[in-house]
Amino acid sequence: MKTIKIFTLTLVAMMAAMTVNAQHQYTVNAKKLGAPVQPTMYGIFFEDINFGADGGLYAELIENRSFEFPQQLMGWNTFGNVKVNDANPAFDRNPHYVTLSDAGHKEKYTGLENHGFFGIGLKKGMDYHFSVYARTPGESKIRVELVGADDEVMAKKSVSIKGNDWKKYTATIQSPKTDAKGFMRIYLESKVKVDLDHVSLFPADNWNGLRADLVKDLKDLHPGVFRFPGGCIVEGTDLESRYQWKNSVGQVENRPLNENRWNYTFPHRLFPNYYQTYGLGFYEFFLLSEEIGAQALPILNVGLACQFQNDDKDAARVHVAVDDLQPYIDDALDLIEFANGGTDTKWGRLRADMGHPEPFNLQQIGVGNEQWGPLYPERLEKFMTAIRAKYPKMKIVGSSGPSPDDKDGKQFTYGWVQMKRLKADLVDEHYYRDQDWFMQNVTRYDSYDRKGPRVFAGEYACHVKEKAVGVPEGKNVFEAALAEAAVMTGFERNADIVHMATYAPLFAHEEGWQWRPDLIWMDNLSTVRTPNYYVQQMYACNPGTHVLQLTENKKPVTGQDGLCASAVYDKATNGYVVKIVNTSGAAKDIEVTFKGIKSLGKGKVTTLHADRMDAVNTVKNKNVITPKTADVEAEGNVLKVTVPAKTFALYRF
């Protein structure tokens, strides 16, 4: 750690030093404002992969709380006399519950226990809110315990149950210790049987049912757009398992279970217990978007199941026929009504009943995830016609498929041609590529048609080649973050065509991941902000309002000598922001002249750097790579700096 601290001090000194003979002379044209930078430019994308919802952002600590998994007691250990029933249930769309009956001997006990998602994370001094729906023929009692990983009871509460009608019972239990692998145990304390359903445990600090520390991570990113719920989740392995937004709203206890498309996709990362309770649904999505200041971008199914998992030759069997799309189109129209409709409308009234009578002011909607070929545009056209007829101001996002080019034969060019024909407002591009591809694509959008639809880089992340740094593929190494910072200068320079960009995926549980890299990692007690997170944060917190032309020898800086750069003006603060990414192995002396202004004065420089390209932040060491901020001062309208090797530097005046 001493080496890191010494380097940091050296780094700050180098940033403040004035260079005599700069290797590079940049010019920023401060006299002429370029294209506006959209407030949606930098955002986030959520998909329920890597236990991102249940076990992640959704703060529920109990797995299979309503006993609706195909194996009804999956996630539960039982002892004594426990049976699963479905007669006269509490909730019609979640009909199963358990009956606890006397074990038949004074030295025997009946009960059940739940270890949550990879254990239940308990924090010292934290209150935990237990709730259950229960009924009994007379009077009965259960005991709820918080148990440590050492099997010692940490805290307990008794709950009295009375009456043969389903009622909600609650208790608050405080944990006296911190334990990442705790669990909950329930005992029957009487001889009278009891029915239990929707057994729930939430930490008291949850925000509208969401995990507080993860909400803070998202809020600190200052995202401009929030894409939800996917991703391949939208499609489903089959249409039956697709994400259906109407199942994700209304009473939480009666939202039906859905199979997670990722539970068995990767045989080497198999999680057969990975399901969606929809506790984190579309209402919570809109609430969270509002809380973190992001424009919501819901994505809906276009009538196609996942094309990766289904052969298009079987279209008649696995997809919805074009003539049978009306229920899917109605879902899209009804979602807009749920978000924006008055309380005198069916779906607007439901939103109000859930606690938000004011509209959410939804401005855009995506139809389809990463579909390709003729099956997609012929279906999308039906949606667009209906949406524009009823909501003419609603922006519609289409897709160019799963690849950023035609090299894999998935018809990227065909997709763009079709999106132009249909006049989509934005086209969603996805790219998970290595660092070489990212550096070669810093100029990607320089030559895009300015008359066509705007670009939404809806899913992207640098997947560093394993051989390059000697670590398992997909780790959130610093080299990946640096490559992403470089390509994002291209987003910024082309803000007239690139209107939105969202890194993907967003979350991953340390013990439940299937895909990496990911922006934020978590365990049961804490979260980890990756170097990729800090790159996104540096951009999103300093987006500016207008592009400024930054050139060297009258050309944009797009990788020459390992350097990429961009600049923006911030109308709100009358400020200037320059972003420089040095991907080379040597420090670079740079003079930046701001043409058209007399003096910049004092400012700040924020740098992201690591001594090793394979450096990562982990649960045990979260701050290996973090941004460092120092003062910087220009000489009149000239900024003279030394940007160290392998560094992302952001200057703000």
ZALO-173188 format. One record per residue (C-alpha): residue number from 0; x, y, z negated. Coordinates in steps of 0.001 Angstrom, whole numbers, always signed. Example, Ala and Ser with C-alpha at 12.3 -4.5 7.8 and 13.67 -1.06 7.14 Angstrom:
SITE/num/x/y/z
SITE/0/+12300/-4500/-7800
SITE/1/+13670/-1060/-7140
***
This chain:
SITE/num/x/y/z
SITE/0/+0/+0/+0
SITE/1/+2947/+2355/-600
SITE/2/+3886/+2095/+3063
SITE/3/+379/+3147/+4092
SITE/4/+416/+6139/+1731
SITE/5/+3818/+7292/+2948
SITE/6/+2669/+7017/+6562
SITE/7/-465/+9019/+5780
SITE/8/+1604/+11873/+4379
SITE/9/+3874/+11725/+7405
SITE/10/+849/+11679/+9702
SITE/11/-610/+14809/+8143
SITE/12/+2736/+16576/+8424
SITE/13/+3030/+15623/+12077
SITE/14/-460/+16900/+12784
SITE/15/+379/+20273/+11282
SITE/16/+3734/+20573/+13032
SITE/17/+4062/+22951/+15959
SITE/18/+5689/+21441/+18986
SITE/19/+8252/+23326/+21031
SITE/20/+8209/+21443/+24303
SITE/21/+4924/+19598/+24490
SITE/22/+4843/+16520/+26677
SITE/23/+1279/+17294/+27692
SITE/24/-495/+20550/+28490
SITE/25/-4275/+20360/+28234
SITE/26/-6698/+23112/+29187
SITE/27/-10192/+23435/+27743
SITE/28/-12483/+25728/+29718
SITE/29/-14256/+27424/+26822
SITE/30/-15826/+30058/+29091
SITE/31/-18213/+27697/+30843
SITE/32/-20546/+25306/+29073
SITE/33/-21035/+21986/+30777
SITE/34/-23844/+19483/+30465
SITE/35/-25866/+19341/+27246
SITE/36/-24978/+16495/+24903
SITE/37/-28218/+14724/+24038
SITE/38/-29081/+14437/+20340
SITE/39/-29537/+10712/+21044
SITE/40/-25998/+10328/+22390
SITE/41/-24559/+8175/+19579
SITE/42/-26783/+5747/+17745
SITE/43/-27315/+2251/+16381
SITE/44/-28822/-996/+17597
SITE/45/-30378/-3524/+15243
SITE/46/-30930/-7145/+16081
SITE/47/-31728/-9844/+13550
SITE/48/-28557/-11821/+14123
SITE/49/-25941/-12738/+11486
SITE/50/-28698/-12623/+8813
SITE/51/-29186/-8958/+9620
SITE/52/-32786/-8772/+8328
SITE/53/-33717/-11479/+5803
SITE/54/-30564/-11886/+3740
SITE/55/-29290/-8515/+4974
SITE/56/-31005/-5164/+5425
SITE/57/-34277/-6522/+4040
SITE/58/-33733/-6517/+281
SITE/59/-35857/-9582/-554
SITE/60/-33666/-12002/-2542
SITE/61/-35848/-15114/-2240
SITE/62/-35569/-17426/+733
SITE/63/-38790/-18940/+2120
SITE/64/-40826/-16990/-427
SITE/65/-44182/-18045/+1069
SITE/66/-43322/-21717/+1666
SITE/67/-43921/-21353/+5404
SITE/68/-40686/-22775/+6810
SITE/69/-41402/-25900/+8911
SITE/70/-39971/-27847/+5986
SITE/71/-42112/-26049/+3413
SITE/72/-39662/-26430/+522
SITE/73/-36533/-25497/+2453
SITE/74/-34597/-23075/+258
SITE/75/-36171/-24446/-2927
SITE/76/-35027/-27044/-5447
SITE/77/-37901/-28595/-7373
SITE/78/-38188/-30663/-10519
SITE/79/-41091/-32287/-12269
SITE/80/-44512/-32222/-10623
SITE/81/-44436/-29801/-7673
SITE/82/-46622/-30146/-4589
SITE/83/-47204/-28047/-1464
SITE/84/-50858/-27234/-747
SITE/85/-52876/-25214/+1752
SITE/86/-56458/-25415/+458
SITE/87/-58099/-22000/-69
SITE/88/-54855/-20070/+392
SITE/89/-54167/-16511/-677
SITE/90/-53175/-15480/+2854
SITE/91/-54668/-16874/+6033
SITE/92/-51553/-16394/+8193
SITE/93/-49277/-17835/+5485
SITE/94/-51485/-20649/+4170
SITE/95/-48992/-22734/+2188
SITE/96/-48344/-22451/-1534
SITE/97/-47031/-24667/-4342
SITE/98/-48854/-26194/-7257
SITE/99/-46953/-26707/-10501
SITE/100/-48510/-29352/-12761
SITE/101/-47555/-30849/-16095
SITE/102/-44582/-33215/-15831
SITE/103/-46375/-35796/-18001
SITE/104/-43988/-35937/-20968
SITE/105/-42993/-33477/-23674
SITE/106/-39321/-33845/-22732
SITE/107/-39920/-33357/-19022
SITE/108/-40313/-30064/-17196
SITE/109/-41858/-28808/-13988
SITE/110/-40446/-25952/-12010
SITE/111/-38472/-24776/-9028
SITE/112/-35436/-22689/-8269
SITE/113/-34260/-20583/-5373
SITE/114/-30665/-19648/-4523
SITE/115/-31624/-16963/-2040
SITE/116/-29380/-16270/+921
SITE/117/-25931/-17689/+99
SITE/118/-26726/-17030/-3555
SITE/119/-28586/-14165/-5195
SITE/120/-26398/-11138/-5810
SITE/121/-27058/-9838/-9321
SITE/122/-25583/-6587/-10648
SITE/123/-24986/-5745/-14293
SITE/124/-27634/-3371/-15629
SITE/125/-29820/-3624/-12525
SITE/126/-33536/-4245/-12922
SITE/127/-35019/-6934/-10696
SITE/128/-38706/-6799/-9827
SITE/129/-40310/-10234/-9761
SITE/130/-43753/-10736/-8264
SITE/131/-45924/-13721/-7432
SITE/132/-49482/-14417/-6349
SITE/133/-50958/-17007/-8677
SITE/134/-54126/-18690/-9917
SITE/135/-54989/-21326/-12517
SITE/136/-58159/-23185/-13634
SITE/137/-57860/-21648/-17095
SITE/138/-54873/-19949/-18698
SITE/139/-51311/-20821/-17891
SITE/140/-47822/-19430/-18249
SITE/141/-44585/-19497/-16281
SITE/142/-41074/-18492/-17307
SITE/143/-38850/-16694/-14811
SITE/144/-35091/-16873/-15325
SITE/145/-32082/-15255/-13715
SITE/146/-29321/-17841/-13815
SITE/147/-25605/-17374/-13190
SITE/148/-23398/-19425/-10918
SITE/149/-22174/-21216/-14064
SITE/150/-25761/-22404/-14672
SITE/151/-26089/-20226/-17772
SITE/152/-29380/-18349/-18199
SITE/153/-28649/-14616/-18013
SITE/154/-32157/-13192/-18555
SITE/155/-35740/-14431/-18674
SITE/156/-39348/-13285/-18862
SITE/157/-42637/-15120/-19408
SITE/158/-45629/-14327/-17230
SITE/159/-49171/-15195/-18325
SITE/160/-51618/-16228/-15601
SITE/161/-55382/-16294/-16035
SITE/162/-58248/-17073/-13741
SITE/163/-59006/-19127/-10654
SITE/164/-58776/-16200/-8218
SITE/165/-55542/-15242/-6522
SITE/166/-53929/-12250/-8259
SITE/167/-50566/-10561/-8083
SITE/168/-48431/-10811/-11233
SITE/169/-45242/-8900/-11867
SITE/170/-42324/-8753/-14267
SITE/171/-39106/-6787/-14472
SITE/172/-35928/-8556/-15549
SITE/173/-32596/-6834/-16134
SITE/174/-29377/-8640/-15356
SITE/175/-26767/-8388/-18133
SITE/176/-23921/-9408/-15806
SITE/177/-22747/-9185/-12231
SITE/178/-22835/-12450/-10317
SITE/179/-22691/-12816/-6548
SITE/180/-23992/-16382/-6674
SITE/181/-26850/-16233/-9130
SITE/182/-30218/-17843/-8631
SITE/183/-33799/-17714/-9923
SITE/184/-35542/-20500/-11792
SITE/185/-39249/-20804/-12620
SITE/186/-40618/-23123/-15324
SITE/187/-44198/-24122/-15999
SITE/188/-44622/-23349/-19706
SITE/189/-48091/-24822/-20224
SITE/190/-49965/-28027/-19515
SITE/191/-52439/-26225/-17271
SITE/192/-51479/-26341/-13611
SITE/193/-50792/-23174/-11642
SITE/194/-50702/-22293/-7934
SITE/195/-47923/-19946/-6817
SITE/196/-47485/-18101/-3513
SITE/197/-45255/-15342/-2132
SITE/198/-42614/-15606/-4840
SITE/199/-40540/-12445/-4576
SITE/200/-37549/-10742/-6209
SITE/201/-36266/-7285/-5286
SITE/202/-33520/-5133/-6790
SITE/203/-34968/-1974/-8322
SITE/204/-32807/+291/-6153
SITE/205/-34328/-912/-2864
SITE/206/-35499/+1759/-441
SITE/207/-38945/+847/+899
SITE/208/-37975/-2800/+678
SITE/209/-34576/-2275/+2303
SITE/210/-31155/-2772/+773
SITE/211/-29993/+591/-569
SITE/212/-26283/+331/+231
SITE/213/-26942/-639/+3844
SITE/214/-29428/+2204/+4249
SITE/215/-26709/+4557/+2999
SITE/216/-24233/+3109/+5502
SITE/217/-26687/+3857/+8291
SITE/218/-27526/+7323/+7046
SITE/219/-23837/+8213/+6760
SITE/220/-23408/+7354/+10434
SITE/221/-25796/+10201/+11398
SITE/222/-27151/+8221/+14366
SITE/223/-29182/+9982/+17031
SITE/224/-31104/+6927/+18235
SITE/225/-32140/+3612/+16683
SITE/226/-32858/+670/+19019
SITE/227/-34959/-2157/+17517
SITE/228/-35619/-5129/+17253
SITE/229/-33267/-6489/+19919
SITE/230/-31672/-7910/+21836
SITE/231/-32512/-11488/+22624
SITE/232/-34867/-11526/+19618
SITE/233/-37310/-9620/+21826
SITE/234/-37358/-12461/+24353
SITE/235/-37306/-15511/+22120
SITE/236/-36025/-18902/+23161
SITE/237/-39575/-19327/+24385
SITE/238/-42394/-16817/+24464
SITE/239/-43954/-18346/+21371
SITE/240/-40890/-17329/+19336
SITE/241/-40532/-13855/+20865
SITE/242/-40711/-10867/+18537
SITE/243/-44348/-9726/+18335
SITE/244/-44648/-6313/+16727
SITE/245/-48266/-6756/+15649
SITE/246/-47183/-9624/+13409
SITE/247/-44692/-7303/+11710
SITE/248/-47130/-4682/+10406
SITE/249/-49945/-4658/+7881
SITE/250/-49824/-6417/+4511
SITE/251/-46338/-7829/+4022
SITE/252/-47632/-10970/+2348
SITE/253/-49726/-11844/+5396
SITE/254/-47133/-11269/+8114
SITE/255/-46594/-14692/+9702
SITE/256/-43221/-16386/+9812
SITE/257/-41301/-16429/+13093
SITE/258/-38499/-18713/+14175
SITE/259/-35251/-16808/+14643
SITE/260/-33872/-17201/+18144
SITE/261/-30330/-17395/+16690
SITE/262/-30836/-20174/+14144
SITE/263/-29524/-22954/+16371
SITE/264/-28062/-21098/+19381
SITE/265/-24463/-21746/+18312
SITE/266/-23963/-25380/+17221
SITE/267/-20678/-24435/+15539
SITE/268/-22501/-21753/+13504
SITE/269/-25754/-23557/+12799
SITE/270/-28301/-22022/+10405
SITE/271/-31520/-24054/+10576
SITE/272/-32883/-21999/+7654
SITE/273/-32705/-18734/+9644
SITE/274/-36225/-17370/+10067
SITE/275/-37971/-14002/+10223
SITE/276/-40518/-13187/+7527
SITE/277/-41152/-9806/+9228
SITE/278/-40788/-8091/+5859
SITE/279/-38596/-5744/+7869
SITE/280/-41051/-4928/+10630
SITE/281/-41969/-2090/+12928
SITE/282/-43434/+100/+10197
SITE/283/-40198/-165/+8211
SITE/284/-38250/+496/+11406
SITE/285/-40106/+3741/+12014
SITE/286/-39708/+4760/+8362
SITE/287/-35977/+4062/+8462
SITE/288/-35528/+5948/+11734
SITE/289/-37196/+8929/+10106
SITE/290/-35036/+8632/+6979
SITE/291/-31713/+8520/+8821
SITE/292/-32686/+11191/+11362
SITE/293/-32639/+8961/+14451
SITE/294/-35090/+8826/+17333
SITE/295/-36769/+5433/+17395
SITE/296/-36345/+3269/+20495
SITE/297/-38584/+196/+20245
SITE/298/-37987/-2632/+22715
SITE/299/-40831/-4930/+23772
SITE/300/-41111/-8170/+25687
SITE/301/-41802/-7843/+29418
SITE/302/-43364/-11282/+29769
SITE/303/-40081/-13158/+30148
SITE/304/-38523/-15630/+27752
SITE/305/-34736/-15566/+27387
SITE/306/-33330/-16112/+30857
SITE/307/-30081/-17456/+29422
SITE/308/-31999/-20261/+27769
SITE/309/-34539/-20930/+30504
SITE/310/-34102/-21656/+34185
SITE/311/-35944/-19143/+36359
SITE/312/-36869/-22055/+38610
SITE/313/-39301/-22979/+35828
SITE/314/-40808/-19480/+35798
SITE/315/-44371/-20708/+36083
SITE/316/-43896/-22778/+32941
SITE/317/-41728/-20542/+30722
SITE/318/-42667/-16980/+31723
SITE/319/-45929/-15054/+31966
SITE/320/-47353/-14701/+35451
SITE/321/-47523/-11147/+36755
SITE/322/-51304/-11330/+36912
SITE/323/-51498/-12418/+33261
SITE/324/-49452/-9586/+31750
SITE/325/-52307/-7506/+30364
SITE/326/-51956/-8673/+26712
SITE/327/-48260/-7786/+26837
SITE/328/-49010/-4412/+28393
SITE/329/-51654/-3819/+25726
SITE/330/-49019/-4526/+23081
SITE/331/-46875/-1726/+24501
SITE/332/-49763/+738/+24661
SITE/333/-50911/-207/+21172
SITE/334/-47413/+244/+19747
SITE/335/-47325/+3801/+21052
SITE/336/-50705/+4357/+19430
SITE/337/-49410/+2874/+16168
SITE/338/-46491/+5305/+16250
SITE/339/-48229/+8427/+17504
SITE/340/-51983/+7931/+17398
SITE/341/-54362/+9909/+15226
SITE/342/-55950/+8370/+12176
SITE/343/-59158/+8069/+14168
SITE/344/-57545/+5421/+16409
SITE/345/-57322/+1727/+15566
SITE/346/-53553/+1495/+15301
SITE/347/-53014/+5024/+14045
SITE/348/-55423/+4235/+11219
SITE/349/-53379/+1146/+10319
SITE/350/-50233/+3289/+10155
SITE/351/-52060/+5688/+7852
SITE/352/-53345/+2837/+5695
SITE/353/-49756/+1644/+5314
SITE/354/-48784/+5036/+3933
SITE/355/-47824/+7297/+6836
SITE/356/-50791/+9298/+8152
SITE/357/-48516/+11644/+10127
SITE/358/-47408/+10410/+13568
SITE/359/-43858/+9145/+13955
SITE/360/-43402/+11202/+17152
SITE/361/-42182/+8339/+19286
SITE/362/-40686/+9676/+22522
SITE/363/-39320/+6591/+24283
SITE/364/-39890/+2892/+24701
SITE/365/-37908/+62/+26261
SITE/366/-39510/-2859/+28092
SITE/367/-37364/-5960/+28458
SITE/368/-33931/-6645/+27032
SITE/369/-31289/-7750/+29532
SITE/370/-33375/-9409/+32223
SITE/371/-32194/-9821/+35793
SITE/372/-33420/-10792/+39231
SITE/373/-36806/-10200/+40925
SITE/374/-38777/-11563/+37962
SITE/375/-37992/-8457/+35923
SITE/376/-38844/-5441/+38106
SITE/377/-42103/-6933/+39353
SITE/378/-43247/-7232/+35738
SITE/379/-41724/-3977/+34527
SITE/380/-43578/-2075/+37241
SITE/381/-46916/-3143/+35766
SITE/382/-45888/-1792/+32344
SITE/383/-44597/+1470/+33751
SITE/384/-47789/+2124/+35684
SITE/385/-49937/+1587/+32590
SITE/386/-47706/+3514/+30168
SITE/387/-47326/+6524/+32456
SITE/388/-51030/+6638/+33131
SITE/389/-51852/+6904/+29430
SITE/390/-48675/+8517/+28069
SITE/391/-47081/+10490/+30933
SITE/392/-44412/+12101/+28716
SITE/393/-43163/+8805/+27279
SITE/394/-39649/+7943/+28469
SITE/395/-39250/+4380/+29670
SITE/396/-35989/+2440/+29391
SITE/397/-35309/-356/+31857
SITE/398/-32425/-2834/+32063
SITE/399/-29590/-3536/+34487
SITE/400/-29094/-7055/+33132
SITE/401/-26571/-8685/+30800
SITE/402/-23396/-7663/+32628
SITE/403/-21783/-4321/+33505
SITE/404/-20851/-5508/+37007
SITE/405/-21610/-8172/+39578
SITE/406/-18649/-10413/+38840
SITE/407/-20761/-12974/+37005
SITE/408/-23428/-13045/+39696
SITE/409/-26201/-11595/+37571
SITE/410/-27092/-8888/+40058
SITE/411/-26073/-5729/+38202
SITE/412/-26275/-3704/+41406
SITE/413/-29661/-5198/+42225
SITE/414/-30919/-4164/+38803
SITE/415/-29822/-559/+39287
SITE/416/-31428/-400/+42725
SITE/417/-34692/-1600/+41243
SITE/418/-34537/+823/+38308
SITE/419/-34036/+3697/+40756
SITE/420/-36940/+2475/+42844
SITE/421/-39190/+2360/+39796
SITE/422/-37851/+5704/+38543
SITE/423/-36965/+4432/+35088
SITE/424/-35901/+7275/+32810
SITE/425/-32896/+5386/+31470
SITE/426/-31126/+2164/+32404
SITE/427/-29743/-31/+29640
SITE/428/-26236/-1373/+30309
SITE/429/-24533/-4016/+28151
SITE/430/-20855/-4841/+27918
SITE/431/-18929/-7083/+25586
SITE/432/-15478/-7014/+27146
SITE/433/-11814/-7006/+26156
SITE/434/-9556/-4020/+25554
SITE/435/-8208/-4012/+29108
SITE/436/-11717/-3701/+30533
SITE/437/-12515/-846/+28173
SITE/438/-9428/+1102/+29170
SITE/439/-10156/+531/+32850
SITE/440/-13694/+1845/+32340
SITE/441/-12925/+5187/+30722
SITE/442/-13794/+6645/+34141
SITE/443/-16784/+4332/+34624
SITE/444/-19422/+7057/+34777
SITE/445/-17424/+9667/+36686
SITE/446/-18823/+8449/+40000
SITE/447/-22397/+7544/+38981
SITE/448/-25240/+9019/+41010
SITE/449/-26338/+12196/+39232
SITE/450/-29776/+11977/+40849
SITE/451/-30563/+8538/+39502
SITE/452/-31819/+7384/+36111
SITE/453/-29728/+8262/+33070
SITE/454/-27545/+5687/+31346
SITE/455/-28123/+4019/+28008
SITE/456/-25124/+1966/+26889
SITE/457/-27415/-129/+24751
SITE/458/-25048/-2893/+23663
SITE/459/-21296/-2642/+23762
SITE/460/-18274/-3680/+21726
SITE/461/-14647/-4402/+22476
SITE/462/-13879/-8099/+22022
SITE/463/-10102/-8144/+21719
SITE/464/-8449/-11059/+23454
SITE/465/-7213/-13543/+20875
SITE/466/-3731/-13832/+22330
SITE/467/-3251/-10071/+22188
SITE/468/-3062/-9792/+18415
SITE/469/-2935/-13338/+17113
SITE/470/-6221/-13284/+15173
SITE/471/-9464/-15158/+15767
SITE/472/-11458/-13698/+18629
SITE/473/-14126/-11233/+17612
SITE/474/-12564/-9823/+14458
SITE/475/-13114/-6114/+13876
SITE/476/-9455/-5301/+14449
SITE/477/-8230/-1753/+14837
SITE/478/-7247/-2359/+18462
SITE/479/-10926/-2864/+19334
SITE/480/-11954/+348/+17596
SITE/481/-9265/+2318/+19417
SITE/482/-10401/+993/+22805
SITE/483/-13985/+1941/+21943
SITE/484/-12892/+5445/+20964
SITE/485/-11179/+5735/+24349
SITE/486/-14173/+4649/+26434
SITE/487/-16417/+6965/+24424
SITE/488/-14446/+9959/+25711
SITE/489/-15863/+8849/+29064
SITE/490/-19381/+8837/+27618
SITE/491/-18845/+12362/+26359
SITE/492/-17302/+13742/+29555
SITE/493/-20287/+12351/+31444
SITE/494/-23003/+13522/+29077
SITE/495/-25054/+14653/+32061
SITE/496/-25570/+10996/+32991
SITE/497/-24926/+9131/+29710
SITE/498/-27711/+10023/+27300
SITE/499/-27482/+7246/+24687
SITE/500/-24993/+4670/+23441
SITE/501/-25290/+2096/+20664
SITE/502/-22630/-322/+19421
SITE/503/-23745/-3917/+18890
SITE/504/-24414/-5897/+16802
SITE/505/-25012/-3812/+13703
SITE/506/-24805/-6197/+10715
SITE/507/-23161/-9486/+9752
SITE/508/-23196/-11463/+6519
SITE/509/-19782/-12786/+5504
SITE/510/-21225/-16273/+5054
SITE/511/-23904/-16230/+7729
SITE/512/-22447/-14737/+10883
SITE/513/-22881/-16227/+14341
SITE/514/-21472/-13395/+16430
SITE/515/-18609/-10986/+15966
SITE/516/-17325/-8286/+15948
SITE/517/-20052/-6352/+14146
SITE/518/-20275/-2776/+12929
SITE/519/-20996/-3398/+9225
SITE/520/-20182/-6534/+7236
SITE/521/-21741/-7461/+3916
SITE/522/-21769/-10000/+1147
SITE/523/-24401/-10303/-1572
SITE/524/-23082/-7338/-3549
SITE/525/-21319/-4922/-1223
SITE/526/-20778/-3748/+2341
SITE/527/-17736/-3187/+4533
SITE/528/-17392/-311/+6988
SITE/529/-15227/-1502/+9853
SITE/530/-12789/+666/+11848
SITE/531/-15390/+478/+14623
SITE/532/-17873/+2031/+12201
SITE/533/-15545/+4946/+11569
SITE/534/-15097/+5558/+15306
SITE/535/-18868/+5715/+15699
SITE/536/-19161/+7981/+12683
SITE/537/-16504/+10386/+13929
SITE/538/-18337/+10755/+17236
SITE/539/-21850/+10913/+15785
SITE/540/-20909/+13516/+13171
SITE/541/-19191/+15673/+15803
SITE/542/-21274/+15350/+18979
SITE/543/-21422/+19024/+19888
SITE/544/-24196/+20433/+22032
SITE/545/-22409/+20954/+25383
SITE/546/-19520/+19332/+27212
SITE/547/-16435/+21432/+27830
SITE/548/-14121/+20654/+30704
SITE/549/-10787/+19347/+29393
SITE/550/-8074/+18728/+31979
SITE/551/-4377/+18197/+32485
SITE/552/-3106/+19325/+35875
SITE/553/-6746/+19955/+36805
SITE/554/-7674/+16312/+36184
SITE/555/-9623/+14763/+33293
SITE/556/-7516/+12883/+30743
SITE/557/-8575/+9274/+31267
SITE/558/-5649/+7094/+30258
SITE/559/-2615/+8838/+31736
SITE/560/+376/+8049/+29506
SITE/561/-1986/+6138/+27206
SITE/562/-4093/+9211/+26408
SITE/563/-7828/+9820/+26709
SITE/564/-9500/+13074/+25714
SITE/565/-12738/+15048/+25778
SITE/566/-14071/+18295/+24353
SITE/567/-17422/+19761/+23348
SITE/568/-18854/+23045/+22144
SITE/569/-21204/+23089/+19155
SITE/570/-23764/+25834/+19623
SITE/571/-25137/+25429/+16102
SITE/572/-21801/+26320/+14495
SITE/573/-20174/+28191/+17367
SITE/574/-17448/+25586/+17046
SITE/575/-15174/+23521/+19245
SITE/576/-14355/+19821/+18996
SITE/577/-11540/+18007/+20790
SITE/578/-11170/+14237/+20655
SITE/579/-7838/+12669/+21645
SITE/580/-7160/+8929/+21694
SITE/581/-3537/+7850/+21878
SITE/582/-3486/+4150/+22787
SITE/583/+246/+4139/+23541
SITE/584/+3050/+2978/+21282
SITE/585/+4640/+6430/+20976
SITE/586/+3645/+9745/+19429
SITE/587/+2599/+12435/+21911
SITE/588/+3235/+16183/+21689
SITE/589/+252/+18019/+23120
SITE/590/-656/+21668/+23640
SITE/591/-4349/+22395/+24115
SITE/592/-5121/+25850/+25502
SITE/593/-8674/+27116/+25109
SITE/594/-9251/+29255/+28155
SITE/595/-11685/+32105/+27592
SITE/596/-11297/+32719/+23852
SITE/597/-8675/+34725/+21977
SITE/598/-8287/+32737/+18787
SITE/599/-9343/+29421/+17304
SITE/600/-8125/+30114/+13783
SITE/601/-8142/+27405/+11149
SITE/602/-9747/+24028/+11560
SITE/603/-9687/+20400/+10485
SITE/604/-8148/+17296/+11990
SITE/605/-9553/+13845/+11237
SITE/606/-7467/+10848/+12230
SITE/607/-8066/+7115/+12355
SITE/608/-4869/+5095/+12433
SITE/609/-3435/+1712/+11471
SITE/610/+151/+524/+11488
SITE/611/-945/-2864/+12827
SITE/612/-3320/-3332/+15731
SITE/613/-4734/-6451/+14048
SITE/614/-5542/-4592/+10823
SITE/615/-9060/-5090/+9464
SITE/616/-11212/-3935/+6583
SITE/617/-12495/-6769/+4410
SITE/618/-14697/-7277/+1368
SITE/619/-11592/-7615/-776
SITE/620/-9824/-4643/+812
SITE/621/-12351/-2242/+2311
SITE/622/-10094/+766/+2846
SITE/623/-7203/-533/+4920
SITE/624/-8408/+1690/+7771
SITE/625/-10319/+4879/+6933
SITE/626/-10397/+8380/+8428
SITE/627/-8005/+10953/+6951
SITE/628/-8729/+14688/+7133
SITE/629/-6246/+17570/+6931
SITE/630/-6076/+21268/+7722
SITE/631/-4829/+22458/+11078
SITE/632/-4303/+25937/+12521
SITE/633/-4002/+27140/+16083
SITE/634/-1674/+29807/+17435
SITE/635/-4206/+32136/+18951
SITE/636/-6071/+30060/+21505
SITE/637/-3418/+27328/+21648
SITE/638/-3539/+24180/+19539
SITE/639/-155/+22461/+19247
SITE/640/-229/+18950/+17818
SITE/641/+1596/+15664/+17657
SITE/642/-753/+12713/+17949
SITE/643/+883/+9591/+16482
SITE/644/+910/+6292/+18328
SITE/645/-2225/+4193/+18171
SITE/646/-4375/+6989/+16748
SITE/647/-7796/+8507/+17293
SITE/648/-7588/+12218/+16399
SITE/649/-10515/+14633/+16210
SITE/650/-9950/+18385/+15926
SITE/651/-12742/+20694/+14875
SITE/652/-12637/+24515/+14801
***
